[in-house]
Amino acid sequence: MAITGIIFLGWDVLFTIKGVWSFNVNYIVGLTFWGLPIEELLFFLTVPFACLFIYACLNYYVKRQISSKITQYISNFLIALSICVLITFYNKLYTLVTFSLLPVLVILMQYVFKSAWLSKFYRAFIVILLPFYIINGVLTALPVVIYNNTQNIGEHIGTIPIEDHFYCMGLLLMNVAFFEYFRTKKQLAR
């Protein structure tokens, strides 16, 4: 989580400086680091941990998996969607970064590393969307996080920008990739 957190915190700092989003002072304690509220830093510990827990629990209790063929279709769809969004909205910073990172991660996991766990990730992501809609819905409805719609597509599901779904997917995919890498490395060491 630390590796992914550092990458995404850099992204957050940049986005805050560039005005892609800001934080409503009425809902934060006021303690900041690198221009980010402490709550945002804690987000990169609590949310990935909770999502990795969901991922691990699903893998333990649910043995049925998405087939490799369907997994590849999902990956191809995400890659194609990202390319189409990039072509159309290349001038929106949040959209540009989100839809540039996601296809790179998906290509790496699907085609370069041929990650056997990718189907499990897609299954877990569907389950993770439920708490995502609850928590992110509250954060964007109050609003704790204020988005600059000139830096994103401008389309929302409820109050949640479309990009947040794919930002979340990229964040979690990177976390699961490191989780699986270190877990496998530890098993091989035994």
N, C-alpha and C positions, 0 to 999 in steps of 0.2 A: 504494500500500500504506500510505503514511503517513496518508492521510485515513481510510481504513477502520480502520487500527490505532488511531488516536486515539479513534474512536467505540467500538470494541470494548474498548479498554483502560479507558475510562470505565465500561463495562459490567462488566468484570472487577473493577475497584476496588470498585464498588457491591456486586457479588455476594460478594466476599471480606468486606467490612464486614458485610453482612447474613447471612453464614453460609451462603450457598447452596453454596459449596465452600470448601475450604481446601487447603493444600499440606503434604505430609508432610515435616517438617524432616530426616528421614533420607535424603531423595533430592534435596535442593537444596543449593546452595553456601552459602546464608545471606545473600547480598547482595540487599537488597530496595529497591524504589522504590515509593512510594505504597502500601505494604503488599503489593506483588506481588514474588515472586522474580524475579531477573534472567532466569531461564529462561522465565518466562511472557512477559516483554517480548520476548525473542528469538523466541518462538513466532510472534508477529505479523509477523516478518520472514521467517523460514525457511519456515513452512508456506504462507502465501500465495504466496511466490516459487516454491516447488516446484510448487504447484498451477497457477499461471499458466504455468509451464514445461510441465507436462503438457497444459494447455489449448492452448497455442501449438503444441506438437509434434503433437498430434492433429489440429489444424486444418491443419497443413502436410502431414501424411502421409495422413490419412484424408479423402477428398473426399466420401464419402457422408454425407448429413446426415439427421437426423430430419425428417420432413415438417412443414410449418407447422401442419397440422391436429393431428398427434400432439403437437407442441409446445404447442399451445393446450390440448389435453386434459390434458397433464401440469400445465400452469399452473393450469388450473381445479381439478384434483384437489388440488394443493397449497394453493390458496386455500380450498377447501371443507374440507379436512382441518384446516387451521389454525383456521378458524372453529369447527369442531366441538370441537377440543381446547380452544380458548379458553373456549367455553361450559361445558365439563365441568370444566376444571382452572384456572379463572381465579384461584384462590387460591394457586397455586404460583408463586413469583416467577420461577424459571428458565423454567418452561413459559410463563408469561404474556409475558415479554419476548421469548422465542424465537419463539413463535407469533403475536406481534403484529408483529414486524419482518418475518418472512418473507413473509406475504401482501402487505404494503405493497411490498416489493421486487419481488415477482412481478407484482403489478398494474402497477407503474410500468414494468417492462421489457416485459411482454406487451401491455398495453393503452394506456399513455400514450406511451411512447417507441417502441413497436412494434419492439423490438430484433431485428434480423435474426439476430444471433448467439446468441439464446437457445437455439435447438436445439443449437448447438455446446456451450453451457454444460451442458445436461442430459446430453449424451453424455459430456463430460469428467467430470462429477460421478460418473457410474457408474464410470468408470475410477479416479477419485480415491478411491473407497470402499475399494479394496484397501489402499493404504498407510494410509488412515485407520483401518481395522480393526487393522492391525498395530501402528501407533504408539499410537493411542488405547487399544487393548487392553492394551498393556504399561503405559501410564501409569495406567490405571484398575485394573489387576490387582495392581500392586505394593503399594499404590497410591501414586502420586506425587500425584495429585489425589484428594481425598476429597470425595465429594458428600454433601450433606445431603438425604436422600430425602424429607424433609418439604417440600422446595422444588421437587420435580420429580414427574413422574407416578409414579415408582418402578418403572417397567418398564425392563429392560435387554436388550440383545443382547450376550450374554456378560457382560462387566463394564461395558459402555458404556451410559450412560443414553440412552434414546430421543431426548431433547432434543438430545444432542450431534450427531446426524445433521443436524438442522435448523438448529442453531447453525452448524455447518460450512457448510451450504448457504447460509445468509444471509451469512456471512463471505466465502465465495468468490464468491457472486453479486455482492456489492458490489465486491469487488476486480476481477472481470472487467468489470463495468460501467465502472469508472473506467479500466481498461486499454484497453477498446474506445473509450471516449470520447477519451482522450488520443491513442491510435493514429490514430483517424480525424481528429482535429483536426490532428495532425502531417502526415498525408497530404494534407489539404486545403490546408495552408500551403505545400506544395511546389508 
